[in-house]
Amino acid sequence: MEKIKIAVNGYGVIGKRVAEAVTLQEDMELVGIGDVAADWRIKAAAAKGYPIFANTDEGRKAMVNQNISVTGGLDDLLEAADVVVDCAPKKFGAQNAERYKTAGVKFIVQGGEKHETTGHSFSAENNYASALNRESTRVVSCNTTSIVRTLSALKRAGLLNKARGTLLRRATDPWESHKNGIMNTMVPEPEIPSHQGPDAQSVDPELDVVTAAVKVPQTLSHMHYWTVQLTKEVSKEDVLKAFSTSMRTAFINMSDDLSANNAVKELMLDLGRPHGDMYEVAIWEDMLKVEGDELYYAYLVDNQAIVIPETIDAIRALTGIESDPKKSIDKTNRSLGVTQRFI
C-alpha cells in the first residue's frame, strides 16, 4: 500500500500528538515536522527519529546550536508532503495557508483559525463526505468537536430540538501552566452567546445551539453542562442509546469515584493512553437526567486530545484514500485504542 505522506507544521500540544497518531496509521507516513523553536520539545521529536525542518533561518541556527539535525527548510518539507497538518499557534495557520496553497499541498488547520481560512469545518461523524478530495479543511476546536459529537447523536435519533450549554474552560494547557493562566478568579467570555455555538453551526447550520463560557483556574480539561429540549418525551435509556451512536463518546459514573476531571485523567493513565489522553467525550451516565421533553447532562473534554482522531480522519478525507467515513473512523479508533466504554 502506498502511504500518504504527512507533514506536521508546529510541534506543540496538538502537533506532537498528531505526529504520534500519524505514525500509528498503516496508510500514512510522517515525513517530518516543521518548527521555529529548538527547545526540549524539538529535541524530544528528534530523539524519536522524526525528520526536523526549520521554518526560518533563525530557527535553523538555534537548532544547530542545540545539536539538532536539520533536514531542510519549510519549502523542503512541503515538497515532500501530500498533506500538511498546521498545528501552529492561533492565527499563524491562516498566514501559513497562503504558503501551502502556493506549494500546491493539501492542508488542515486547527480550530483557532476562522472557518473562512478553508471554507470547510470538519467533524468526522458529521461531514466527512463533504471533505472528500478537498484541498483543505479546518478541524474545529476541542469544545466545538464535543458539541457537534453529542448534539449530532441526539439529532440522528430525531431527539434534538434546541440546546443550551455552559462551558467551564480550562485556563491554559498543563505543560505551560507556570507561564500563563489565571489564579483565584474566573473570567467569563465577554459575550453571550459565546463563540462555540456559532462554530458548531459552521459544521451543521441546522443546530439550534447557544453557549456561554467561563475560564476557570485549572488546566486538565473542559467541563460542559447542557440543557436540551427534546422533540418528544423519552426515557433516559433512549438518550443513552442515542449518545452511544457516536463512536467517540463514552460514559463515566460518579458511583465509580470518577467524580472529577483529575480522577478521569488518572483513569486514562491507568488504561495506558499516551500522555493520559482521552479522545472521547466523557459523559456522566449517572448524572444524566430526563424530565419529560427536557434533558440535562454534563461531560468532560480533554482539550489536548479530542481533535487528534478528527485530524487523522480529515487527512483520509482530503486525500480520498478512504471514502467511507465509518471505515476511516474505525481505523483511527483502533489505532488509538478508542472504545465505547472505559471500564
Buried (B, 14 or more C-beta within 10 A) or exposed (E): EEBBBBBBBBBBBBBBBBBBBBBBBEBBBBBBBBBBBBEEBBBEBBEEEBBBBBBEEEBBEBBEEBEBEBBBBBBBBBBBBBBBBBBBEEEBBBEBBEBBEEBEBBBBBBBBBBBEBBEBBBBBBBBBEEBBEBBBBBBBBBBBBBBBBBBBBBBBBEBBBBBBBBBBBBBBBBEEBEEEBEEEEEEEBEEEBBBBBBBBBBBBEEBBBBBBBEBBBBBBBBBBBBEBBBBEEBEBEBBBEBBBEBBBBBBBBEEEEBBBBEEBBEBBEEEEBBBBBBBBBBBBBEBBEBEEBEBEBBBBBBBBBBBBBBBBBBBBBBBEBBEEBEEBBBBBBEBBEBEEEBE
